Amino acid sequence: MQSLYATRYFVTPEGNDDNDGLSWETPVTLNGILTDTKLVEGDEILVKKGTYMAPEGASFTCNRAAVKVYGNCEGTEVDPPTSYQLDKIETYLVGSGRRVLYFKTASYLVGFDISGGDAYNSTAGGSGRGGGVYIDDPDGVIEYCIVHDNYGSKLAQIKGVGGGVYALGTVKNCIVENNIATAAEGKKPGVGGGVCLEGGYLINTIVRNNSCVDENVNNTSAGGNVGGGVSIKTGYVVNCLIEGNVIGGTPNNANYGGGIDCSLVSEPSEPGIVAHIINCTIVGNDATSGRGGGIGFGNKGSSEVVNCIVVDNVARPEATPDGSNIFMGAESTTEVSYTLWPEAESGTGNISEAPLFVEGSYTLQSSSPAVNAGNNEAIAGYEKDLAGKVRIFDEVVDLGAYEFDGIASAVDEAVADADDPIVEVQYFTLSGARVEEPQVTGIYLVKKIHASRNYTVEKMIFVYK
């Protein structure tokens, strides 16, 4: 609900800052309103679909007040959108030689595609941090955003930290993909190819195909490339899929965490947990230049891994087999519990069996050992899984990012009778993210649910011209 004293402003790609911005007929520019001194806490900004280039040599900057910025508007509505789908985001924020977006307020931004950023010479918040977005306030939030193809730094003298996002605040229901922390020749390592958390929250988000350093350049850093997908200094990673991320760089035992790194955790003065990885699926990540294909801790503690699935990750031969999926140094006091990983030999609730994913996705078969194998207390307060389903279906939470919903899958040979009518059709990406219906060319999983509650799953190719 809009505050009694708040104002609603309207933005279009053709906006003019000589307008008052109080209607779609008199729109302003995006950066013009974000930096306007008249903004007060609670103001709302509706942004029409289209492409918005950041100011030349600068960023979109939201530092005046805690506002709500709604992307993906049609340009006719009076009220902000009430729902978003990641496959239908058509409001593009594009960098112009610097970080794309910076805010040091408790603002909320939703519904944007953010790309083309390079934070190598961004003064606000520090150089090299968050090529796509820097959330420099613990109460700042981005939601339903796609952050892709950004760089922490493309300059040899600057280390990139958080190629896609650097967050003191919250990133939720987003996709962070194809970002690079450091993309220059030289000895500067990269930290957090996709995301670097410094007290922030990464929730219900897919982090995939990011890297610490650009494999197309000669990076000779002697260690320190950590967190191909995510680097946690302090913070929470919950209900996330961490897939296909890479450390890269020169092989070295000081490189950690193809998927997630916790070797840079800021350990507290008093004993306690400050880095939390909860109900995540961490799969297919690459640390062949270091240790911990899925998660790397080095000798750090003050961290926990709970209710996760960590499989099919790779590390350099010197770190295997113990470091293929999770690497903990001899002095690490990290707590790993209720987690499925092949090398698990001890620990409360840990499992070493195969997870039994549904073919073509990371959802669980009914016979998976990850079903009903978790710790409910660890996931308290998080009501939905990564696909938007109820987090605890059958009294005990499942492991991983996706909750089994009690419906037998096609892999379980739950074949519907010919007289069993189809009552619902659902569409999913191969990563398991549900979409309303395919809008771009690609391969999708099509789930056909029958009246009996049995269902069949098919892979289908959709082509759009």
N, C-alpha and C positions, 0 to 999 in steps of 0.2 A: 504494500500500500504506500502511495506517495505521501510524504510528509506534508502537513498542513501548510508549511511555509516554503516548501520546495518548489522549484521551477522545472518544467520539462522543456528541453531544447531538441531541435531537429537538425540532422546533419545529412547532406548529400554530397556526392563527388563534385557537383557543380556549385556547392555552397559558396556564399560570399559573406565575409565578416562585416560588411556594411549593413547586412540584414540583422534583424533582432533575434532570429533563430527560434521563434516561438510557434512556428507552424511549418509544414512541409512546403508551403508556398514562399516562405521567407527563411530558407535554411542557411546555416553557417558552415564553415569548414571544421573538420575534426580537431586539428591541432589548435585552431583559433579558440574554440570553446573550451578545450581541455586546459588551456593556459590563461583563460579569462579570469580576471580578478573578481568578477561578479559571482562566480560559482560559490555555493555554500553547501554544507553537508546535507546530503539527502537529495540533491538535484539529480535529475535523470536526463540522459542523453540518448536519443534514439537515432541509430545510424543506418541509413539505407544501404541495401546491397550495392556492391560496386567495388572499385579499386581505389585505395587511398595511399598515395606515396608520402612517406615521411618527409619532413622538411629537409632540403638539401644539406647534408653534413650534420644532421641533427636527428633527434628521436621524437616520436610522439611522447609527450610528457604530461603526466597527470599528477600534479603536485599541489594544486590550489585547495582542494577539499575532497572529502570522502564522497564520491559520487557513484552512480550506477550507470554503466555504459552498455547499451543493448545493441549488438550488431544484428545483421541479417533481417532488417526490417524491409517491408515491401515499399514503404514510402507513402502509404495511405492510412495506416492504422493510427489510432489516437492513443492507445495504451501500448506498453511494451509487450513483446512476444511472451507467451507463457510456457512454451516448450521449444526445444532445439534438438536437431539430429546432426551428428557430425558429418554424415555424408551429404548434407544439404547446406553446408555453410558456404555463402557466396559473398561475404564481406571480407575483402582482402586488404591487409595492412602490409605494405612492402617497404623494406629499408632503403635508405639513400646514402649508403656509405658509413652508417653508424648502427648502433643497436636500434631495433624497431620501436620498442615500447618500454618506457620507464615510469614507475609510479611509486612515490613515497607517501602514500595516503592509504587509508583503509577503504580503498575503492573496490568496486566489483565490476569486472568486464566479462561479457559473455557473448559468444557467437562470432568469433573472428578467425580468419586464416592469416597466420603471421609468418612471414618469410623474408629472405633477402637481407638479414641483418648481420652486422659485423661490429663487435663491441671493442675493437682494438684501440680506438681513440675516443671512447665515450667517457666524458668527464664525470657526469652524475653517477654516483655509486661505484666508480672505479673502472678503469680500463680492463677489458678482457672478460668482464662478467655478464653473462646472459645476452648472447647475440640476438635472440628473439625477444625475450622479455626479462626484465629485472623487476621483481616484486620486492621493494625495499621497505615494506611495512608488514609486521606480523599479522595484521588483520586484512591485508590486501588479498584479493581472490581473482583468479581467472577460471572460467568454466566454459565447457563446450567450445574449446578453441583447438585449432590444429596448428602446431608450432613446428615448422619444418624448414630445412635448407638454410639454416643460419650458422654463423661462426662466432665462437667466443673471441678468436683473434686470428687474423690472416697476416699478422706482422711478426717477424721473427723475434723481436725484442720483448713481446708481450705474451705471457702465458694465458691461454684461454681457460676459463672456469665456468662451466655451464654453457655449452654450445647453444642449446635451445633456450633454457630457462635457468636463471639464478633466483632462488626463492627464499625469502624470509617468511612469506605468507603461504597461501594455499593454491594448489593446482589440482583441479578435479574434473572428471568426466572429459578429459582431453586426449588428444593424440600428439605425441612428441616424437618426430621421426626425421631421419636423414640430416641430423645436425652434427657439427664437428666442433670440438672444443678448441683445438689448435690446428691451423691449416697453413703452416709456414715452415720452410726449411730452417734448420738450426737445432738448438738444444733445449728449447722451451717445451716442457711436457704439456699434456692436456688433462684437465680434471673435469669429469662429468660431461661426457659427450652430449647427452640429452639434457640432463637436469643436475644442478648442484643445489642441495638443500642446506640451508643454514638456519635451522629452527623451523623450517617449513613443513608442509604436509603435501604429499603426493597421493591422491585418492582416486580410485576407480579410473585409472588412466593407462593407456597403452604407450609404452616407450620402446621403440623398435628402430633398428638399423641406424643407430647413432655410433659415433666413434670418438675416441680421445684425440687422435691425430689423423690427418689426411694421409691415406696410404699412397697418394699420388705425388707426395713430396718427400724429400730426404730428411726425415726427422731423426736426429741422432741423440735425443735426450737420454741421459744415463739413469733412467728410472724416473718414477713419479707420474707416469701415465696411469691414471686410476679412474675406474668407473666408466666403462664404455657407454653404459646407459645412464646410470645415476651414481653420483657421489654424495654421501651423507656425512655432513659435519655434525649436525644434530637434526632430528626430525623423524617423521613418520612416512613410510611407504606402505599403503594399505590397499588391498583389492586391485592390484595392478598386474598387468602382463608385461614382463620385461623380456624382449625377444630380439635375437639377431643383432645384438650390439657387439662392438669390437673395441679392445684397447688399442691395438696397433703399436707402431713404433719399434725401436730396437729391442730385441729380447733382453729382459732384465728381471731379476728377482724382486725388484722394488716396484714393479708394475702389478697392480691388483684389480681384480673385479671386472671381468668382461661384461657382466650384467649390472651388478651393484658393487660399489666400493665403500668400505667403512674404515679404511686404514688411516683416514684423516679425521676421525671422530674427535671432537673436542671433549675430552674426558673431564668430568666434573671433579671439584675438589673433594666432595663427599661421594661415597659409593652410590651408584645409581645407573639406570639405563637411559641413554639419551638418543640412541639410534634404534628405531623400531622397524622391522620388516615383517608385516603381518598379512597372511592370506594372499600371498603373491604366487604367480606362476612364472618361474624364471627358467627359460628354455632357449637352447640354441645360441647362446652367447659365446664369444671367442676371446680367450685370454692366452692365445698361443705365444704371445710376447711376454707373458707374466704368469701370475698365480691366481687361482680362483676363477674358473670360467664362468660360474654363476654369480658367486659372491666372494669377495676377498676382504679379509680383516687385518692382515699382517699380524702384528702382536697386540693390536688394540683390543680393548674390552668395552664395557659400557654399552653393549649392543645386544639385541635379541632378534632371533629369527623364529617365528611361531606360525604354525598352520600353513606352511608354504610347500610348494612342489618345486624342486630344483634339479632338473634333469637335462641330459643331452647337451651339456656345456663342455667346452674344451679348454685346456690350459697347456702350457709348454711341457714337454716330456719330463723335465726335471721336477715338475710340481705334481706329477700324476703318480699313482691314482688318487692320492688323498686330496689333491687340489683341483681335480677336474671340475667339480661342481661347487664345493665350498672349501675355501682355504683359511685355516686359522693357524697362526704362528704358535710356537711353543709357549709363549708367554700370554697368549690371548685368553681372556676370561669371558669371551662371547658365549651367550646362552642360546643353543639351538634345541628346540623342542617341538613336538607334534609336527614334524616336517618329514616329507618324503624326499630322500636323496640316496642315490645308489651306494655311496660310501658310508652310510650311517651304520655305526656299530654299537652305539650306546646313546643315552640321553632319553629323557622322558617323552614317550609317545612317538619317537622317531621310527621311520619305516624305510626299508631299503628295496622294497618290491617295485616292479614297474607300475606306473600310474594308471595305465589303461585309459588313455584318452579316446574319445570318439574320433574315428578316422577323419582327418582333414581339419580338426579343430583341437582346442585345449579344454573342451568340456569333458566331463567324466562319464564313463560307462557306469551302469548300475552296479557292476561287479568290481569296480575300482576299489583298491584298498584305501584310497583317499576319502571315500564317502564315510561320513559320520566318524571321522578319525581325529577331529581337532579339539581345540580348547575354546569353549564358548566365552570365557572371561576375556580372552585376548582380543576378541572382535566386538566386544560390547560397545554399543553406540553407533555401529556401522550397519545399517539395515539392509542395504542392497549389495549384491555382488557386481562384478564388472559388466555383466549383461543386463543389469537392472532388475534381476530376480531377487526374491526374498533371500536374505543371507543365510538364515538357518531354517532349513526345510523340515528336517525330521529330528528335532530336539538337540542334535549334536551337529556342530558346524563341520563342513567338509574342508579338506585341505585345498589350497590353491585359490585362484581368482574367481573360479566359476562354481557355483553351488549346483549339485545334481538336484533336479526338481521332481524326482520320483517317477518320471515318465520314462519307460524303457526306450532305449535308442535303437536305431536300425542295426547297429553293430550287435545288439543283443538278440537279433532276429525276432523282434516284436512285430511280426508282419500282420498288417491289418487284413481282416476279411474283406472280400469283394463287396459285401453288403454293408460294410462299416463306413458310413459317409465321412468325408473330410469336413471338419468344422472350423479349422483355422489353418492358415499358412503363414509361416514366419520365415524371415530371411536373415542370414548371418554372413559376415565376412569370414574368411578362413581363419582369422585370429579369434573368432568367437564373438565379435561385437555385433549386436543385433541392429539391423537397419529396418526402416519402415518398408522400403522396397528399393531394389537396386536402381541407382541413378547414373552410374558410370560403368563403362565396360570393364568386365572382370569375371572371376569365378566366385560364385557364392554357394553357400549351403542353404538348401531349401527344405525346411521342416514342415511336413504335412501332418497335422494332428487330427486324429479320427475321433469319432464319438466315444469309442471305447477307451480313449486316452492313450492307446498305442500310437506310435508315430513312425513315419519313415523319413529318412534323410537322403537327399540326393545332391550331388554337385552339379551345378548348372552354369553355363557360360551365358552372360548377358552382354549383348553388343548394342551400343548406342552410337548413332551417327549424328 
